[in-house]
Amino acid sequence: MNGADQQQQSEQAEAAQRRAYRSTLRDERAADTRTRIIDSARALFAEHGFAGTTIAVIAKHAGVATPTVYAVFSNKAEIMREIVSRLEAEADGRQWRDRVTAEPDPRRKLDLYAAWHRTLFSSSKQVLGAALSAGSDTSVLDLREQGDRNAQDWLNPIISALTDAELLAPSLTPQRAIDRALLLSSVELYFRSTIGRGWSDDEYQQWLTEALRQQLLADIPG
């Protein structure tokens, strides 16, 4: 290889490095913008509610142009969806799933499900309250349906374990057991008990644990 070829290869390598650097820089800036929008929306939703917060206000709070917000998220519901997803991660959702999977006692799996909901709800009370305040907003109703699907994903292996161990109440099908668990662990009942009735989070968890056992388990001692 002559000197000219070596020089050309060197220049091509440097150009590739510059392109990779610019691409990485763009990705970092995009991630930073996305995070600023999410953090701003989270604070504003908690303070002013979902309906009381506009995209323009979110953009101003995040220090970006309004079209930038729309370029990243098509509407407020998409922002809320990502906030809720991040809340689960912040509450160590993956670790809780691992604990449920590793627990050998199916009844204890159900108890851990109750503990997980207490952890998630208590750590994200303001944002979840904002979502509830949106009332009949169609986009937020879609978000609630997604939340139910996520909860069912948690429940499917738990109910299967109870069924396999013949611990599920004989009057229940697996789907009816899941339905009951979804109703009992709804965020609406969490707010009704803690905000509406003044229960502590510990009292809520104890009630949910007992209610799930009473509603789902066969009448077997222990």
N, C-alpha and C positions, 0 to 999 in steps of 0.2 A: 504494500500500500504506500503510495507516494504521499508527499507532504500535503498536497491539495486535497486528497481524499480524507486524510486525517483531520484537516482543518474543517472540511465540510461536515464530517461526522461529529466533531466537537461542537460546531455551531448548531447542528440539529439537536444534539443532546441538551444544549443550553436552552434552546427554544422550547423543547419539551418540558424542561424543568420550570421555565417561566409560565407555560400554559398550566401546568399542574399547580403551581403556586397560586396563580390567579383563580383557578377553579376552586382550590381550597379556601382562598380568601372570600370568594363569593358565597360558598357554602356556609362559612362561619358567619358572615354578615347576615345571610338569610336566616340562619338559626337564631342569631341574636335578635333580629327584628321579630321573628315569630314569638320568641320568649317574652320580649317587651310587650307585645300585643296581649299575650296570654296573661301576663302578670298584671297589666293595667286593667284588663277586662275583669279579672278575678277580684281585684280591689273594688272596682266600680260596681260590679254586680252585688257584692256583699254590702256596699254602702247604700246604693240607690235602687237595688232590685234589677231584675232582668228587663222589665218593661221600661224602667226609668233611665236606662243607659242606652245611648245611641252609638252607632259605629263612629260617628264624627267625634263624640266625646272620648271614646276609646282611643282613637287615632291621636287626638290632642294630648291625652294623658301619656301615651306611649312615645310621643315625639316623632310621629310619622304622619305622612299625608293620608287622608281618608281613602283615596284610591289604592294606597299600599295595603291597607287592611283588607279591602275587597279582593286584592290580588292574592292574598294569602288565605283568607277565609271568605267564602261566598256570603255568609250571613252570621248573625249572632249565635244561632243554634250550633253552627259548626265550631265556633269558639267555645261555647259551653261544653260541647261534646269532648273537645280536647282537654278542657279544664278537668272534667270528671275523670277522664282517662289518666291524667297526671295525678289526680287525687288518690286513685287506687294505687298507683306506683308509690306515692309518698307514704301511704299507709302500709307499705310492704306487702302488697297483695300477692306477689309471687311467693314470698316466704310463707304467708298464711296458707296458700294452696299446697305448698310442699308439706306443711305440718298436717293438713287434713289428709293428704295422700299417705303420709307415713304412719298416721295413727292407726293401730291395729283394731281398736274397739270401735265398731260402727256408731255406738251411742255417743262416744267421745267425739267422733267426727261431727255429729250434729251439734254438740256443745261448742266445738271450735268454730263452726259456721256462725253461731250466735255471737261468739266473741269477736269474730272478724267484722260482723256488721256493726257491732258497738264501736270498734276501732275506726272503721271507715266513716261512719256517721258523725261520731264525736269530733274527728279531726277535720271534717269538711262541712261543719254545720252551717256556716254563713253562706257558702256557695250553694249548697243543696237547698237552703232556704230561699235563695234567689231563684233557683229553678222552679221551686214550688209556687213562688209568687207569680210566675208567668201564667198561671191559670190554664186556660184552654188554648194557648198559643200552639198552633199545629206543629211547628218545628220542635218545640219542647216536648210535646206529647210523643213525637217520634223518639226523642232522646229517652224518655221514660220507658218506652217499649224496648229500646236497646238495653236499658238497665235491667229490665226483667229477663231478657235473653241472657245477659251476663250472669245474673243470679241463678238462672236455670242451669247454666254451664257448671256453676259451683255445685248445684244440688244433685245433678244426675248421678255422679259417682257415689255420693253419700247415700242417696235413696237406694241405689243398686246394692251397696254394701249392706244396708239394713234388710233389704229383701232377701239377699243371699243368706244372711244369718238368721232369717225367719224372725226378725225383730220388728218388722213393720206391722202395724195394726191390721188384722185380717180383713177388716171392712174396707181397706183402702187399696186402690190400684196405685202403682208407682206414680202415675201422672197426677192423681188426686192428692197424693202426699206432697208432690212438688208444688201443686197449686196452694195447698194449705201453708206450706213453708214460705212461699212467695208473699202471700197475704200477711202473714205474721211478721215477716221481716221487711215490710215496706217502709220506705223513708217517712211516709205519712204517719204511720203509727209511732215511729221514733219521735217525731216532733210533737205528736199528740200527747205522748207520755212525758217527755222531758220539758218541753216548752208549755204545753197545755196543762199538764197536771203537776209539774214541778219535780218530777222524778230525777234522781241523779243518774248518771250513765251506768253506775254499778247496778242500781235498781232496775234500769231498763234491761241490762244484760241478763240479770237473774230472772226477770219475768220472761224474756224471750226464750231463754234456755228451758225454763219450766214449761212454757206454752208449747214449744216444739216437741218436747218429750211427751206431754199429755196428748197432743193432737196426732202424733205420728206413730208412737211406739205401742207395741202390743203390751198387754198387762202382764209383764213378766217381772218377778222380783229381781232387784239389783240393777 
